[in-house]
Amino acid sequence: MTRRSDPTRNLEAQVQELQAQLAEAQDALEAIHRGQVDAIIVSGPDGERIFSLTETASVYRRVVETMSESGLTVSPEGIIIFCNDRFANLLGLPMTRIVARPLADFVAPSHRPALARLLQTAPTRPASARILLEVPHHPGLPIHFWANYLPPPDGPLVCLVGTDLSQLEMDQETILQLQEQRSALQESENRARQTAEDLARSNRDLEQFAYVASHDLQEPLRMVSGFMDLLEDRYAGQLDVRGREYVHFALEGAQRAQRLVADLLQYSRAGRDEQLQTTDAQAALAEALANLRTAIDETGATVTHDPLPVVQADPTRLVQLLQNLIANAIKFRRDEPPRVHVAASARDGQWLFAVQDNGIGIPPDQYERIFLIFQRLHLRETYPGTGVGLAICKRIVERHGGRIWVESQPGQGTTFYFTLHRGEA
């Protein structure tokens, strides 16, 4: 009787044989890594080549395993014979998936020509190149490889030492970004400095213009005002009612222009040539009150003060500052005698002054506007003036390195605050 072969049995045998071969290959790779085999066979264009793994190579492996750089040995064709744990960890692959494979398998396609040139150059002289590795978790990992050739009888082999450049290149990119930001900041600072210089020069020119213009305007205005006075005195009897009215309007306009020019001159002078020195604020207040004696007596105003300190200020400008603020409080009064109180307290290395009154108050939405030149909140017929006084106060305080602001409620009085630097007692 003829026996037929069992196809299923043959297939099972083939599978078992393949499994045995795979296990043997894995064992061989692990043995190579541990230095427990004597040689590895690599097939190249010239046929198979045996690479001996002697006791010396075992010592080499132990040295490579302990170094902090990636280390590997490849055949002249680029087949990986051995690599250390550092290189395996860098690729994120087990050793069994690295050894006996072409190094080019782990290199970006655009960098494989550079790898080929490196391996070709190594037999003639030590060489190096930046190679971009490409693995799933690192699509572009820059490594700088140094290559040295190991000739027979231990070779031919190429020994590669690789340095991970990713952190270095990130640091260099960060440095470049910081340098660019620093350059941009420097350029911005230069522009700001130039703008400040241009603005300072423009302010000086405007101050000079305002000073000259207001000074030169005073004389013709005095002449117009004087002749209108003469016309009114000598020819009033020859003018009808409308003529006398015209003369009155012209005289009033000339006088108002004189006051405006005088205030503009004061404003332009407020920022010029301050002589900062140790100044007694209490003495400055006394002088300001003496200048305001007529207005105080006419309105029945009461001005009180706490003990005031010594500050760094121009004495003339400090008198003008206090005088303007107190005059402002007396002018904008309610239907009762004005009460003004001046106080000072130490605050953050400066003196904080407060000038408080019981006047008509200021709406909160007008806090900024009142410090602008020629800005008025009331009709001229109700409260006379040119709208320059508080602008002068702001200019004086800022030129002394301080700041000025206001707190108020309509009908509940107003408090002006300003700061000045301390002076030596």
JORA-V48702 format. One record per pair of residues at least 6 apart in sequence whose C-alpha atoms are under 6 Angstrom apart, sorted by the first residue. I is the first residue (numbers start at 0). J is the second residue. If there is no record, write none. Layout:
# JORA-V48702
I;J + I;J
This chain:
# JORA-V48702
28;95 + 30;36 + 34;57 + 37;51 + 37;52 + 38;50 + 38;51 + 38;52 + 39;49 + 39;50 + 40;48 + 40;49 + 41;47 + 41;48 + 63;70 + 64;83 + 68;161 + 68;162 + 69;85 + 69;86 + 69;160 + 69;161 + 70;82 + 70;83 + 70;159 + 70;160 + 71;81 + 71;82 + 71;159 + 72;80 + 72;81 + 72;157 + 72;158 + 73;79 + 73;80 + 73;156 + 73;157 + 74;156 + 77;101 + 77;102 + 78;99 + 78;100 + 78;101 + 79;98 + 79;99 + 79;100 + 79;101 + 80;98 + 80;99 + 81;98 + 105;132 + 105;133 + 106;131 + 106;132 + 106;133 + 107;131 + 107;132 + 107;133 + 110;130 + 121;146 + 121;147 + 121;148 + 122;148 + 125;146 + 125;147 + 126;145 + 126;146 + 127;144 + 127;145 + 127;146 + 128;143 + 128;144 + 129;142 + 129;143 + 130;141 + 130;142 + 131;139 + 131;140 + 131;141 + 132;139 + 132;140 + 133;139 + 141;164 + 141;165 + 142;161 + 142;162 + 142;163 + 142;164 + 143;161 + 143;162 + 144;160 + 144;161 + 145;159 + 145;160 + 146;158 + 146;159 + 147;157 + 147;158 + 148;156 + 148;157 + 149;155 + 149;156 + 149;157 + 206;267 + 210;264 + 210;267 + 213;260 + 213;264 + 224;250 + 224;253 + 227;250 + 259;385 + 266;391 + 269;395 + 273;313 + 274;313 + 275;311 + 275;312 + 275;313 + 276;311 + 276;312 + 277;310 + 277;311 + 277;422 + 278;309 + 278;310 + 278;311 + 278;312 + 279;309 + 280;307 + 280;308 + 280;309 + 281;307 + 283;318 + 287;318 + 287;322 + 299;336 + 300;336 + 300;337 + 300;338 + 301;338 + 302;339 + 302;340 + 303;340 + 304;340 + 304;341 + 304;342 + 305;342 + 309;422 + 309;424 + 310;420 + 310;421 + 310;422 + 311;420 + 311;421 + 311;422 + 320;392 + 328;356 + 329;337 + 331;358 + 332;358 + 332;359 + 333;358 + 333;359 + 338;356 + 338;357 + 339;355 + 339;356 + 340;354 + 340;355 + 341;353 + 341;354 + 342;352 + 342;353 + 343;351 + 343;352 + 344;350 + 344;351 + 349;419 + 349;420 + 349;421 + 350;418 + 350;419 + 351;417 + 351;418 + 352;416 + 352;417 + 353;415 + 353;416 + 354;414 + 354;415 + 355;413 + 355;414 + 356;412 + 356;413 + 357;412 + 358;412 + 359;409 + 359;410 + 359;412 + 360;407 + 360;408 + 360;409 + 360;410 + 360;411 + 360;412 + 360;413 + 361;407 + 361;408 + 361;409 + 362;409 + 370;389 + 370;390 + 371;390 + 372;387 + 372;390 + 373;386 + 373;387 + 374;386 + 375;386 + 396;402 + 401;418 + 401;419 + 402;417 + 402;418 + 403;416 + 403;417 + 404;415 + 404;416 + 405;414 + 405;415 + 406;414 + 407;413
